[in-house]
Amino acid sequence: ADSYRTQTSKLDQEYDDGRFKREELEYRLGDKDRLYLSKRLTYEVYQEQCEKMIKHPDQYVESKLSIEKFQQEIKQFEKELPKLQQVINTIKSRLNHFEEQKQVIEQMRIHLKELDAEVQLALEDKILKENEFTRIEKSLHLMKQ
């Protein structure tokens, strides 16, 4: 039980030490999520606008130049969005690792409480047996006298 307690304490300390890193990751995740959403929405708007310009070129002044610009931006977004999604997934994975570690520690605490209860029962049983043995010894000693 003592070695298990030491192991639990060590993991608990490591988890607490990682709190700053977790908070930083959560902040980065929020930041990257907002950036991804912004770029994704801009990408969709650019696609719609480009399609409109291609379908109705007579309605837009300098449409060829604008279409090319939109197409370049769309290509750039098509490169950036998957990379950004990968970064988000990596951060989420690291945060999930922290959450799994937290759950492991919690399970270890529960198991440690169970071990402590078993040790307590064993000690109480030992004390009861020692007391019973002492009474028997005293009884035998009195009977011999």
matplotlib code that plots the C-alpha trace (Angstrom):
import matplotlib.pyplot as plt

x = [0.0, 2.9, 4.5, 1.2, 0.6, 4.0, 3.3, -0.1, 1.5, 4.2, 1.6, -0.5, 2.4, 3.3, -0.3, -0.3, 3.1, 1.5, -1.4, 0.3, 1.0, -2.7, -3.9, -1.6, -2.8, -6.4, -5.7, -3.9, -6.7, -9.3, -7.1, -6.5, -10.2, -11.2, -8.5, -9.7, -13.3, -12.5, -10.4, -13.0, -15.8, -13.7, -12.8, -16.5, -17.4, -14.6, -15.7, -19.3, -18.1, -15.8, -18.6, -21.0, -18.3, -17.7, -21.5, -22.2, -19.0, -20.9, -22.0, -18.5, -16.0, -12.5, -14.0, -11.0, -8.6, -10.9, -11.6, -7.9, -7.4, -10.2, -8.8, -5.4, -6.8, -8.9, -5.8, -4.0, -6.9, -6.9, -3.3, -3.7, -6.9, -5.7, -2.5, -4.4, -6.9, -3.9, -2.5, -5.9, -6.1, -2.6, -3.6, -6.8, -4.8, -2.4, -5.3, -7.0, -3.8, -4.0, -7.6, -6.7, -3.9, -6.4, -8.7, -5.9, -4.9, -8.5, -8.8, -5.5, -6.9, -10.0, -7.9, -5.6, -8.6, -9.6, -6.1, -6.1, -9.4, -8.0, -4.8, -7.0, -9.1, -6.0, -4.5, -7.7, -7.9, -4.3, -4.9, -8.0, -6.0, -3.2, -5.7, -7.3, -3.8, -2.9, -6.1, -5.5, -1.9, -3.1, -5.8, -3.2, -0.9, -3.7, -4.6, -1.0, -0.9]
y = [0.0, 2.4, 1.9, 2.3, 5.5, 6.8, 6.0, 7.7, 10.7, 11.0, 10.8, 13.4, 15.7, 15.3, 16.0, 19.2, 20.2, 19.9, 22.2, 25.2, 23.2, 22.1, 25.7, 26.8, 24.0, 24.9, 28.5, 27.5, 25.2, 28.0, 30.3, 27.7, 26.8, 30.5, 30.9, 27.7, 28.8, 32.2, 30.8, 28.1, 30.7, 33.0, 30.1, 29.3, 32.9, 33.1, 30.0, 31.3, 34.6, 33.0, 30.8, 33.8, 35.7, 32.8, 32.3, 36.0, 37.7, 40.6, 41.8, 42.2, 44.8, 43.4, 39.9, 38.0, 39.7, 39.2, 35.5, 34.8, 36.5, 34.5, 31.3, 32.0, 32.7, 29.5, 27.4, 29.0, 28.2, 24.6, 24.3, 26.0, 24.5, 20.8, 21.9, 23.9, 21.1, 18.8, 21.3, 21.3, 17.5, 17.3, 19.8, 17.9, 14.6, 16.1, 17.4, 14.0, 12.5, 14.9, 13.9, 10.2, 10.7, 12.5, 9.5, 7.0, 9.0, 9.1, 5.3, 4.9, 7.0, 4.9, 1.7, 3.3, 3.9, 0.3, -0.8, 1.4, -0.1, -3.6, -2.7, -1.2, -4.4, -6.6, -4.5, -4.6, -8.4, -8.7, -6.7, -8.8, -12.0, -10.7, -9.7, -13.1, -14.8, -12.6, -13.6, -17.2, -16.9, -15.2, -17.8, -20.6, -18.8, -18.5, -22.1, -23.2, -21.3]
z = [0.0, 0.8, -2.6, -4.3, -2.2, -3.3, -7.0, -6.7, -5.0, -7.7, -10.6, -8.8, -8.5, -12.2, -13.0, -10.9, -12.5, -15.9, -15.0, -16.6, -19.7, -19.8, -19.4, -22.2, -24.5, -23.7, -24.6, -27.8, -28.7, -28.4, -30.4, -33.2, -33.2, -33.7, -36.4, -38.2, -38.1, -39.4, -42.3, -43.0, -43.3, -45.4, -47.7, -48.1, -48.9, -51.4, -53.1, -53.4, -54.6, -57.2, -58.4, -58.8, -60.7, -63.1, -63.7, -64.2, -65.4, -67.0, -63.5, -62.1, -63.2, -63.7, -63.1, -64.5, -62.1, -59.2, -60.1, -60.2, -56.9, -55.3, -56.8, -55.4, -52.0, -52.2, -53.0, -50.1, -47.8, -49.1, -48.0, -44.7, -43.4, -43.3, -41.5, -39.0, -38.5, -37.8, -35.2, -33.5, -33.5, -32.0, -29.2, -28.5, -28.4, -25.8, -23.8, -24.0, -22.6, -19.6, -19.1, -19.3, -16.8, -14.5, -14.7, -14.0, -10.9, -9.8, -10.2, -8.3, -5.5, -5.3, -5.3, -2.6, -0.4, -0.9, 0.0, 3.1, 4.2, 3.7, 5.7, 8.4, 8.6, 8.6, 11.5, 13.4, 12.9, 14.0, 17.2, 17.9, 17.5, 19.6, 22.3, 22.2, 22.3, 25.3, 27.1, 26.4, 27.7, 30.9, 31.3, 30.9, 33.3, 35.9, 35.4, 36.1, 39.3]

ax = plt.figure().add_subplot(projection="3d")
ax.plot(x, y, z, "-o")
ax.set_aspect("equal")
plt.show()
